[in-house]
């Protein structure tokens, strides 16, 4: 089973993904790039995740090993956020449109 890891790429990007290995290199399943953001000077830095392969059809990409600087385990809060973003659990409540028939009576 693949584990979730953080990879520093030679381009400077930090990517979080489930890792695997194949003949071409390291496979990344559901990769997200981690983007640090600060709203104003002196404010805490927040981390945002954005799809690393936003325009591709597949959830898995392969990266050559020489394009990776290091691999490490994510901190617990970052791992939890990643798992929430990649969860395939669907909500059982489906929000609907408010129409004349569903307006509450006053």
Backbone as XML, in Angstrom:
<?xml version="1.0"?>
<chain id="A" units="angstrom">
  <residue number="1" name="UNK">
    <atom name="N" x="0.844" y="-1.191" z="0.000"/>
    <atom name="CA" x="0.000" y="0.000" z="0.000"/>
    <atom name="C" x="0.882" y="1.245" z="0.000"/>
  </residue>
  <residue number="2" name="UNK">
    <atom name="N" x="0.511" y="2.233" z="-0.784"/>
    <atom name="CA" x="1.314" y="3.446" z="-0.882"/>
    <atom name="C" x="1.097" y="4.347" z="0.327"/>
  </residue>
  <residue number="3" name="UNK">
    <atom name="N" x="2.146" y="5.074" z="0.665"/>
    <atom name="CA" x="2.089" y="5.990" z="1.791"/>
    <atom name="C" x="2.075" y="7.422" z="1.285"/>
  </residue>
  <residue number="4" name="UNK">
    <atom name="N" x="1.474" y="8.305" z="2.083"/>
    <atom name="CA" x="1.456" y="9.719" z="1.746"/>
    <atom name="C" x="2.779" y="10.333" z="2.192"/>
  </residue>
  <residue number="5" name="UNK">
    <atom name="N" x="3.432" y="11.035" z="1.277"/>
    <atom name="CA" x="4.726" y="11.671" z="1.536"/>
    <atom name="C" x="4.736" y="13.071" z="0.935"/>
  </residue>
  <residue number="6" name="UNK">
    <atom name="N" x="5.689" y="13.864" z="1.389"/>
    <atom name="CA" x="5.946" y="15.174" z="0.793"/>
    <atom name="C" x="7.251" y="15.072" z="0.020"/>
  </residue>
  <residue number="7" name="UNK">
    <atom name="N" x="7.248" y="15.593" z="-1.202"/>
    <atom name="CA" x="8.436" y="15.590" z="-2.049"/>
    <atom name="C" x="8.821" y="17.030" z="-2.348"/>
  </residue>
  <residue number="8" name="UNK">
    <atom name="N" x="10.103" y="17.350" z="-2.220"/>
    <atom name="CA" x="10.614" y="18.636" z="-2.702"/>
    <atom name="C" x="11.159" y="18.380" z="-4.092"/>
  </residue>
  <residue number="9" name="UNK">
    <atom name="N" x="10.615" y="19.089" z="-5.063"/>
    <atom name="CA" x="11.025" y="18.923" z="-6.448"/>
    <atom name="C" x="12.220" y="19.832" z="-6.754"/>
  </residue>
  <residue number="10" name="UNK">
    <atom name="N" x="12.969" y="19.521" z="-7.789"/>
    <atom name="CA" x="14.110" y="20.359" z="-8.168"/>
    <atom name="C" x="13.660" y="21.754" z="-8.587"/>
  </residue>
  <residue number="11" name="UNK">
    <atom name="N" x="12.387" y="21.905" z="-8.938"/>
    <atom name="CA" x="11.827" y="23.209" z="-9.313"/>
    <atom name="C" x="11.481" y="24.054" z="-8.089"/>
  </residue>
  <residue number="12" name="UNK">
    <atom name="N" x="11.597" y="23.465" z="-6.867"/>
    <atom name="CA" x="11.300" y="24.195" z="-5.638"/>
    <atom name="C" x="9.913" y="23.940" z="-5.092"/>
  </residue>
  <residue number="13" name="UNK">
    <atom name="N" x="9.098" y="23.245" z="-5.843"/>
    <atom name="CA" x="7.735" y="22.957" z="-5.390"/>
    <atom name="C" x="7.750" y="21.858" z="-4.333"/>
  </residue>
  <residue number="14" name="UNK">
    <atom name="N" x="6.834" y="21.968" z="-3.368"/>
    <atom name="CA" x="6.603" y="20.903" z="-2.402"/>
    <atom name="C" x="5.297" y="20.229" z="-2.794"/>
  </residue>
  <residue number="15" name="UNK">
    <atom name="N" x="5.349" y="18.917" z="-2.995"/>
    <atom name="CA" x="4.195" y="18.155" z="-3.463"/>
    <atom name="C" x="3.866" y="17.089" z="-2.428"/>
  </residue>
  <residue number="16" name="UNK">
    <atom name="N" x="2.570" y="16.950" z="-2.110"/>
    <atom name="CA" x="2.115" y="15.889" z="-1.229"/>
    <atom name="C" x="1.300" y="14.915" z="-2.069"/>
  </residue>
  <residue number="17" name="UNK">
    <atom name="N" x="1.570" y="13.621" z="-1.890"/>
    <atom name="CA" x="0.895" y="12.609" z="-2.712"/>
    <atom name="C" x="1.093" y="11.229" z="-2.105"/>
  </residue>
  <residue number="18" name="UNK">
    <atom name="N" x="0.303" y="10.273" z="-2.593"/>
    <atom name="CA" x="0.525" y="8.865" z="-2.275"/>
    <atom name="C" x="1.571" y="8.365" z="-3.261"/>
  </residue>
  <residue number="19" name="UNK">
    <atom name="N" x="2.650" y="7.801" z="-2.748"/>
    <atom name="CA" x="3.769" y="7.395" z="-3.592"/>
    <atom name="C" x="3.729" y="5.930" z="-3.971"/>
  </residue>
  <residue number="20" name="UNK">
    <atom name="N" x="4.252" y="5.653" z="-5.133"/>
    <atom name="CA" x="4.485" y="4.307" z="-5.620"/>
    <atom name="C" x="5.752" y="4.360" z="-6.449"/>
  </residue>
  <residue number="21" name="UNK">
    <atom name="N" x="6.141" y="3.246" z="-7.003"/>
    <atom name="CA" x="7.338" y="3.232" z="-7.839"/>
    <atom name="C" x="7.073" y="2.366" z="-9.059"/>
  </residue>
  <residue number="22" name="UNK">
    <atom name="N" x="7.596" y="2.794" z="-10.197"/>
    <atom name="CA" x="7.483" y="2.002" z="-11.417"/>
    <atom name="C" x="8.786" y="2.124" z="-12.202"/>
  </residue>
  <residue number="23" name="UNK">
    <atom name="N" x="8.843" y="1.540" z="-13.384"/>
    <atom name="CA" x="10.075" y="1.532" z="-14.184"/>
    <atom name="C" x="10.527" y="2.933" z="-14.600"/>
  </residue>
  <residue number="24" name="UNK">
    <atom name="N" x="9.586" y="3.852" z="-14.744"/>
    <atom name="CA" x="9.920" y="5.195" z="-15.201"/>
    <atom name="C" x="10.346" y="6.131" z="-14.064"/>
  </residue>
  <residue number="25" name="UNK">
    <atom name="N" x="10.027" y="5.780" z="-12.816"/>
    <atom name="CA" x="10.381" y="6.651" z="-11.693"/>
    <atom name="C" x="9.427" y="6.474" z="-10.525"/>
  </residue>
  <residue number="26" name="UNK">
    <atom name="N" x="9.078" y="7.583" z="-9.892"/>
    <atom name="CA" x="8.183" y="7.597" z="-8.741"/>
    <atom name="C" x="6.791" y="7.992" z="-9.214"/>
  </residue>
  <residue number="27" name="UNK">
    <atom name="N" x="5.793" y="7.178" z="-8.893"/>
    <atom name="CA" x="4.418" y="7.520" z="-9.266"/>
    <atom name="C" x="3.766" y="8.282" z="-8.116"/>
  </residue>
  <residue number="28" name="UNK">
    <atom name="N" x="3.065" y="9.354" z="-8.472"/>
    <atom name="CA" x="2.362" y="10.201" z="-7.514"/>
    <atom name="C" x="0.874" y="10.066" z="-7.771"/>
  </residue>
  <residue number="29" name="UNK">
    <atom name="N" x="0.142" y="9.553" z="-6.778"/>
    <atom name="CA" x="-1.307" y="9.395" z="-6.911"/>
    <atom name="C" x="-1.980" y="10.536" z="-6.163"/>
  </residue>
  <residue number="30" name="UNK">
    <atom name="N" x="-2.850" y="11.253" z="-6.846"/>
    <atom name="CA" x="-3.556" y="12.423" z="-6.322"/>
    <atom name="C" x="-2.578" y="13.452" z="-5.737"/>
  </residue>
  <residue number="31" name="UNK">
    <atom name="N" x="-1.630" y="13.931" z="-6.570"/>
    <atom name="CA" x="-0.651" y="14.900" z="-6.076"/>
    <atom name="C" x="-1.220" y="16.314" z="-5.949"/>
  </residue>
  <residue number="32" name="UNK">
    <atom name="N" x="-0.840" y="16.988" z="-4.868"/>
    <atom name="CA" x="-1.193" y="18.385" z="-4.636"/>
    <atom name="C" x="0.091" y="19.157" z="-4.360"/>
  </residue>
  <residue number="33" name="UNK">
    <atom name="N" x="0.199" y="20.357" z="-4.907"/>
    <atom name="CA" x="1.318" y="21.227" z="-4.587"/>
    <atom name="C" x="0.920" y="22.027" z="-3.348"/>
  </residue>
  <residue number="34" name="UNK">
    <atom name="N" x="1.868" y="22.191" z="-2.420"/>
    <atom name="CA" x="1.625" y="22.930" z="-1.182"/>
    <atom name="C" x="2.122" y="24.359" z="-1.397"/>
  </residue>
  <residue number="35" name="UNK">
    <atom name="N" x="1.222" y="25.331" z="-1.198"/>
    <atom name="CA" x="1.555" y="26.726" z="-1.445"/>
    <atom name="C" x="1.426" y="27.505" z="-0.143"/>
  </residue>
  <residue number="36" name="UNK">
    <atom name="N" x="2.552" y="28.007" z="0.412"/>
    <atom name="CA" x="2.459" y="28.836" z="1.609"/>
    <atom name="C" x="1.998" y="30.250" z="1.246"/>
  </residue>
  <residue number="37" name="UNK">
    <atom name="N" x="1.069" y="30.793" z="2.049"/>
    <atom name="CA" x="0.564" y="32.140" z="1.794"/>
    <atom name="C" x="0.512" y="32.917" z="3.100"/>
  </residue>
  <residue number="38" name="UNK">
    <atom name="N" x="0.833" y="34.204" z="3.010"/>
    <atom name="CA" x="0.761" y="35.098" z="4.159"/>
    <atom name="C" x="-0.125" y="36.263" z="3.754"/>
  </residue>
  <residue number="39" name="UNK">
    <atom name="N" x="-1.205" y="36.497" z="4.513"/>
    <atom name="CA" x="-2.160" y="37.538" z="4.129"/>
    <atom name="C" x="-1.585" y="38.942" z="4.280"/>
  </residue>
  <residue number="40" name="UNK">
    <atom name="N" x="-0.704" y="39.142" z="5.255"/>
    <atom name="CA" x="-0.073" y="40.445" z="5.473"/>
    <atom name="C" x="1.199" y="40.230" z="6.285"/>
  </residue>
  <residue number="41" name="UNK">
    <atom name="N" x="2.135" y="41.175" z="6.211"/>
    <atom name="CA" x="3.362" y="41.037" z="7.009"/>
    <atom name="C" x="3.026" y="40.886" z="8.505"/>
  </residue>
  <residue number="42" name="UNK">
    <atom name="N" x="3.695" y="39.949" z="9.143"/>
    <atom name="CA" x="3.456" y="39.714" z="10.562"/>
    <atom name="C" x="2.332" y="38.734" z="10.852"/>
  </residue>
  <residue number="43" name="UNK">
    <atom name="N" x="1.544" y="38.398" z="9.847"/>
    <atom name="CA" x="0.448" y="37.432" z="10.006"/>
    <atom name="C" x="1.000" y="36.032" z="9.843"/>
  </residue>
  <residue number="44" name="UNK">
    <atom name="N" x="0.326" y="35.038" z="10.436"/>
    <atom name="CA" x="0.820" y="33.658" z="10.277"/>
    <atom name="C" x="0.712" y="33.176" z="8.829"/>
  </residue>
  <residue number="45" name="UNK">
    <atom name="N" x="1.620" y="32.302" z="8.471"/>
    <atom name="CA" x="1.613" y="31.714" z="7.126"/>
    <atom name="C" x="0.620" y="30.558" z="7.113"/>
  </residue>
  <residue number="46" name="UNK">
    <atom name="N" x="-0.224" y="30.545" z="6.105"/>
    <atom name="CA" x="-1.195" y="29.467" z="5.926"/>
    <atom name="C" x="-0.785" y="28.649" z="4.715"/>
  </residue>
  <residue number="47" name="UNK">
    <atom name="N" x="-1.111" y="27.370" z="4.753"/>
    <atom name="CA" x="-0.791" y="26.489" z="3.635"/>
    <atom name="C" x="-2.035" y="26.202" z="2.823"/>
  </residue>
  <residue number="48" name="UNK">
    <atom name="N" x="-1.911" y="26.326" z="1.513"/>
    <atom name="CA" x="-2.995" y="26.036" z="0.589"/>
    <atom name="C" x="-2.548" y="24.873" z="-0.288"/>
  </residue>
  <residue number="49" name="UNK">
    <atom name="N" x="-3.466" y="24.020" z="-0.666"/>
    <atom name="CA" x="-3.139" y="22.918" z="-1.574"/>
    <atom name="C" x="-3.874" y="23.115" z="-2.888"/>
  </residue>
  <residue number="50" name="UNK">
    <atom name="N" x="-3.154" y="22.897" z="-3.966"/>
    <atom name="CA" x="-3.729" y="23.009" z="-5.299"/>
    <atom name="C" x="-3.327" y="21.767" z="-6.085"/>
  </residue>
  <residue number="51" name="UNK">
    <atom name="N" x="-4.208" y="21.307" z="-6.969"/>
    <atom name="CA" x="-3.894" y="20.120" z="-7.768"/>
    <atom name="C" x="-2.595" y="20.315" z="-8.533"/>
  </residue>
  <residue number="52" name="UNK">
    <atom name="N" x="-1.714" y="19.354" z="-8.453"/>
    <atom name="CA" x="-0.433" y="19.411" z="-9.154"/>
    <atom name="C" x="-0.610" y="19.085" z="-10.627"/>
  </residue>
  <residue number="53" name="UNK">
    <atom name="N" x="-1.551" y="18.233" z="-10.936"/>
    <atom name="CA" x="-1.820" y="17.822" z="-12.313"/>
    <atom name="C" x="-3.249" y="18.227" z="-12.668"/>
  </residue>
  <residue number="54" name="UNK">
    <atom name="N" x="-3.529" y="19.517" z="-12.580"/>
    <atom name="CA" x="-4.902" y="20.019" z="-12.739"/>
    <atom name="C" x="-5.491" y="19.793" z="-14.138"/>
  </residue>
  <residue number="55" name="UNK">
    <atom name="N" x="-4.644" y="19.656" z="-15.143"/>
    <atom name="CA" x="-5.160" y="19.581" z="-16.506"/>
    <atom name="C" x="-5.052" y="18.198" z="-17.135"/>
  </residue>
  <residue number="56" name="UNK">
    <atom name="N" x="-4.532" y="17.237" z="-16.385"/>
    <atom name="CA" x="-4.387" y="15.879" z="-16.902"/>
    <atom name="C" x="-5.616" y="15.037" z="-16.623"/>
  </residue>
  <residue number="57" name="UNK">
    <atom name="N" x="-5.788" y="13.966" z="-17.375"/>
    <atom name="CA" x="-6.927" y="13.066" z="-17.203"/>
    <atom name="C" x="-6.769" y="12.135" z="-16.012"/>
  </residue>
  <residue number="58" name="UNK">
    <atom name="N" x="-5.546" y="11.741" z="-15.717"/>
    <atom name="CA" x="-5.300" y="10.715" z="-14.711"/>
    <atom name="C" x="-5.053" y="11.318" z="-13.333"/>
  </residue>
  <residue number="59" name="UNK">
    <atom name="N" x="-5.367" y="10.540" z="-12.303"/>
    <atom name="CA" x="-5.070" y="10.924" z="-10.922"/>
    <atom name="C" x="-3.634" y="10.567" z="-10.555"/>
  </residue>
  <residue number="60" name="UNK">
    <atom name="N" x="-2.933" y="9.875" z="-11.444"/>
    <atom name="CA" x="-1.574" y="9.432" z="-11.163"/>
    <atom name="C" x="-0.619" y="9.938" z="-12.237"/>
  </residue>
  <residue number="61" name="UNK">
    <atom name="N" x="0.524" y="10.469" z="-11.802"/>
    <atom name="CA" x="1.573" y="10.892" z="-12.723"/>
    <atom name="C" x="2.880" y="10.236" z="-12.287"/>
  </residue>
  <residue number="62" name="UNK">
    <atom name="N" x="3.836" y="10.203" z="-13.182"/>
    <atom name="CA" x="5.149" y="9.641" z="-12.867"/>
    <atom name="C" x="6.198" y="10.733" z="-13.000"/>
  </residue>
  <residue number="63" name="UNK">
    <atom name="N" x="7.076" y="10.800" z="-11.997"/>
    <atom name="CA" x="8.152" y="11.788" z="-11.970"/>
    <atom name="C" x="9.479" y="11.033" z="-11.968"/>
  </residue>
  <residue number="64" name="UNK">
    <atom name="N" x="10.440" y="11.499" z="-12.757"/>
    <atom name="CA" x="11.762" y="10.878" z="-12.763"/>
    <atom name="C" x="12.442" y="11.122" z="-11.417"/>
  </residue>
  <residue number="65" name="UNK">
    <atom name="N" x="13.168" y="10.128" z="-10.936"/>
    <atom name="CA" x="13.796" y="10.202" z="-9.611"/>
    <atom name="C" x="14.769" y="11.375" z="-9.486"/>
  </residue>
  <residue number="66" name="UNK">
    <atom name="N" x="15.440" y="11.745" z="-10.581"/>
    <atom name="CA" x="16.403" y="12.840" z="-10.495"/>
    <atom name="C" x="15.747" y="14.216" z="-10.397"/>
  </residue>
  <residue number="67" name="UNK">
    <atom name="N" x="14.431" y="14.282" z="-10.473"/>
    <atom name="CA" x="13.696" y="15.543" z="-10.328"/>
    <atom name="C" x="13.260" y="15.785" z="-8.877"/>
  </residue>
  <residue number="68" name="UNK">
    <atom name="N" x="13.596" y="14.844" z="-7.978"/>
    <atom name="CA" x="13.188" y="14.926" z="-6.577"/>
    <atom name="C" x="14.424" y="15.221" z="-5.730"/>
  </residue>
  <residue number="69" name="UNK">
    <atom name="N" x="14.336" y="16.253" z="-4.880"/>
    <atom name="CA" x="15.439" y="16.620" z="-3.992"/>
    <atom name="C" x="15.397" y="15.769" z="-2.733"/>
  </residue>
  <residue number="70" name="UNK">
    <atom name="N" x="14.203" y="15.675" z="-2.100"/>
    <atom name="CA" x="14.047" y="14.816" z="-0.929"/>
    <atom name="C" x="12.601" y="14.391" z="-0.771"/>
  </residue>
  <residue number="71" name="UNK">
    <atom name="N" x="12.392" y="13.359" z="0.052"/>
    <atom name="CA" x="11.065" y="12.840" z="0.386"/>
    <atom name="C" x="10.986" y="12.764" z="1.906"/>
  </residue>
  <residue number="72" name="UNK">
    <atom name="N" x="9.864" y="13.218" z="2.484"/>
    <atom name="CA" x="9.690" y="13.188" z="3.931"/>
    <atom name="C" x="8.234" y="12.902" z="4.293"/>
  </residue>
  <residue number="73" name="UNK">
    <atom name="N" x="8.014" y="12.559" z="5.558"/>
    <atom name="CA" x="6.653" y="12.339" z="6.057"/>
    <atom name="C" x="5.995" y="13.681" z="6.346"/>
  </residue>
  <residue number="74" name="UNK">
    <atom name="N" x="4.707" y="13.826" z="6.033"/>
    <atom name="CA" x="4.012" y="15.081" z="6.342"/>
    <atom name="C" x="3.666" y="15.182" z="7.829"/>
  </residue>
  <residue number="75" name="UNK">
    <atom name="N" x="3.554" y="16.413" z="8.315"/>
    <atom name="CA" x="3.072" y="16.633" z="9.676"/>
    <atom name="C" x="1.624" y="16.161" z="9.749"/>
  </residue>
  <residue number="76" name="UNK">
    <atom name="N" x="1.175" y="15.815" z="10.954"/>
    <atom name="CA" x="-0.154" y="15.228" z="11.139"/>
    <atom name="C" x="-1.284" y="16.107" z="10.601"/>
  </residue>
  <residue number="77" name="UNK">
    <atom name="N" x="-1.240" y="17.423" z="10.875"/>
    <atom name="CA" x="-2.321" y="18.293" z="10.419"/>
    <atom name="C" x="-2.352" y="18.418" z="8.898"/>
  </residue>
  <residue number="78" name="UNK">
    <atom name="N" x="-1.180" y="18.400" z="8.266"/>
    <atom name="CA" x="-1.110" y="18.456" z="6.812"/>
    <atom name="C" x="-1.612" y="17.151" z="6.193"/>
  </residue>
  <residue number="79" name="UNK">
    <atom name="N" x="-1.266" y="16.034" z="6.817"/>
    <atom name="CA" x="-1.745" y="14.733" z="6.354"/>
    <atom name="C" x="-3.262" y="14.655" z="6.450"/>
  </residue>
  <residue number="80" name="UNK">
    <atom name="N" x="-3.814" y="15.141" z="7.538"/>
    <atom name="CA" x="-5.276" y="15.123" z="7.728"/>
    <atom name="C" x="-5.966" y="15.982" z="6.665"/>
  </residue>
  <residue number="81" name="UNK">
    <atom name="N" x="-5.410" y="17.143" z="6.395"/>
    <atom name="CA" x="-5.975" y="18.020" z="5.372"/>
    <atom name="C" x="-5.913" y="17.361" z="3.991"/>
  </residue>
  <residue number="82" name="UNK">
    <atom name="N" x="-4.796" y="16.711" z="3.682"/>
    <atom name="CA" x="-4.659" y="16.009" z="2.402"/>
    <atom name="C" x="-5.698" y="14.896" z="2.291"/>
  </residue>
  <residue number="83" name="UNK">
    <atom name="N" x="-5.843" y="14.117" z="3.351"/>
    <atom name="CA" x="-6.805" y="13.014" z="3.328"/>
    <atom name="C" x="-8.231" y="13.521" z="3.161"/>
  </residue>
  <residue number="84" name="UNK">
    <atom name="N" x="-8.560" y="14.666" z="3.753"/>
    <atom name="CA" x="-9.897" y="15.245" z="3.573"/>
    <atom name="C" x="-10.099" y="15.704" z="2.133"/>
  </residue>
  <residue number="85" name="UNK">
    <atom name="N" x="-9.047" y="16.274" z="1.526"/>
    <atom name="CA" x="-9.142" y="16.758" z="0.141"/>
    <atom name="C" x="-9.230" y="15.632" z="-0.877"/>
  </residue>
  <residue number="86" name="UNK">
    <atom name="N" x="-8.695" y="14.471" z="-0.543"/>
    <atom name="CA" x="-8.680" y="13.371" z="-1.504"/>
    <atom name="C" x="-9.681" y="12.271" z="-1.176"/>
  </residue>
  <residue number="87" name="UNK">
    <atom name="N" x="-10.476" y="12.475" z="-0.146"/>
    <atom name="CA" x="-11.442" y="11.469" z="0.262"/>
    <atom name="C" x="-12.505" y="11.284" z="-0.814"/>
  </residue>
  <residue number="88" name="UNK">
    <atom name="N" x="-12.901" y="10.045" z="-1.030"/>
    <atom name="CA" x="-13.942" y="9.767" z="-2.024"/>
    <atom name="C" x="-15.296" y="9.556" z="-1.356"/>
  </residue>
  <residue number="89" name="UNK">
    <atom name="N" x="-15.379" y="9.869" z="-0.072"/>
    <atom name="CA" x="-16.655" y="9.737" z="0.634"/>
    <atom name="C" x="-17.570" y="10.862" z="0.183"/>
  </residue>
  <residue number="90" name="UNK">
    <atom name="N" x="-18.759" y="10.494" z="-0.226"/>
    <atom name="CA" x="-19.714" y="11.485" z="-0.696"/>
    <atom name="C" x="-20.708" y="11.806" z="0.404"/>
  </residue>
  <residue number="91" name="UNK">
    <atom name="N" x="-21.146" y="13.027" z="0.419"/>
    <atom name="CA" x="-22.137" y="13.452" z="1.403"/>
    <atom name="C" x="-23.474" y="12.787" z="1.093"/>
  </residue>
  <residue number="92" name="UNK">
    <atom name="N" x="-24.208" y="12.417" z="2.136"/>
    <atom name="CA" x="-25.504" y="11.778" z="1.923"/>
    <atom name="C" x="-26.613" y="12.800" z="1.756"/>
  </residue>
  <residue number="93" name="UNK">
    <atom name="N" x="-26.349" y="14.040" z="2.132"/>
    <atom name="CA" x="-27.364" y="15.073" z="1.953"/>
    <atom name="C" x="-27.045" y="15.837" z="0.682"/>
  </residue>
  <residue number="94" name="UNK">
    <atom name="N" x="-28.036" y="15.948" z="-0.173"/>
    <atom name="CA" x="-27.843" y="16.663" z="-1.415"/>
    <atom name="C" x="-28.592" y="17.981" z="-1.333"/>
  </residue>
  <residue number="95" name="UNK">
    <atom name="N" x="-27.863" y="19.092" z="-1.373"/>
    <atom name="CA" x="-28.561" y="20.367" z="-1.332"/>
    <atom name="C" x="-29.347" y="20.569" z="-2.610"/>
  </residue>
  <residue number="96" name="UNK">
    <atom name="N" x="-30.508" y="21.134" z="-2.484"/>
    <atom name="CA" x="-31.340" y="21.371" z="-3.651"/>
    <atom name="C" x="-31.617" y="22.852" z="-3.826"/>
  </residue>
  <residue number="97" name="UNK">
    <atom name="N" x="-32.248" y="23.176" z="-4.902"/>
    <atom name="CA" x="-32.621" y="24.559" z="-5.151"/>
    <atom name="C" x="-33.872" y="24.903" z="-4.365"/>
  </residue>
  <residue number="98" name="UNK">
    <atom name="N" x="-33.948" y="26.140" z="-3.939"/>
    <atom name="CA" x="-35.165" y="26.606" z="-3.275"/>
    <atom name="C" x="-36.097" y="27.089" z="-4.366"/>
  </residue>
  <residue number="99" name="UNK">
    <atom name="N" x="-37.266" y="26.507" z="-4.429"/>
    <atom name="CA" x="-38.248" y="26.896" z="-5.434"/>
    <atom name="C" x="-39.521" y="27.332" z="-4.726"/>
  </residue>
  <residue number="100" name="UNK">
    <atom name="N" x="-40.493" y="27.768" z="-5.488"/>
    <atom name="CA" x="-41.762" y="28.200" z="-4.900"/>
    <atom name="C" x="-42.389" y="27.087" z="-4.066"/>
  </residue>
  <residue number="101" name="UNK">
    <atom name="N" x="-42.251" y="25.852" z="-4.511"/>
    <atom name="CA" x="-42.877" y="24.735" z="-3.810"/>
    <atom name="C" x="-42.200" y="24.419" z="-2.485"/>
  </residue>
  <residue number="102" name="UNK">
    <atom name="N" x="-40.940" y="24.810" z="-2.326"/>
    <atom name="CA" x="-40.230" y="24.444" z="-1.114"/>
    <atom name="C" x="-40.000" y="25.631" z="-0.180"/>
  </residue>
  <residue number="103" name="UNK">
    <atom name="N" x="-40.587" y="26.777" z="-0.499"/>
    <atom name="CA" x="-40.446" y="27.917" z="0.390"/>
    <atom name="C" x="-41.192" y="27.656" z="1.693"/>
  </residue>
  <residue number="104" name="UNK">
    <atom name="N" x="-40.602" y="28.036" z="2.816"/>
    <atom name="CA" x="-41.304" y="27.825" z="4.084"/>
    <atom name="C" x="-42.515" y="28.757" z="4.186"/>
  </residue>
  <residue number="105" name="UNK">
    <atom name="N" x="-43.568" y="28.264" z="4.828"/>
    <atom name="CA" x="-44.774" y="29.080" z="5.013"/>
    <atom name="C" x="-44.599" y="29.922" z="6.259"/>
  </residue>
  <residue number="106" name="UNK">
    <atom name="N" x="-44.939" y="31.184" z="6.139"/>
    <atom name="CA" x="-44.807" y="32.102" z="7.269"/>
    <atom name="C" x="-46.115" y="32.281" z="7.997"/>
  </residue>
</chain>
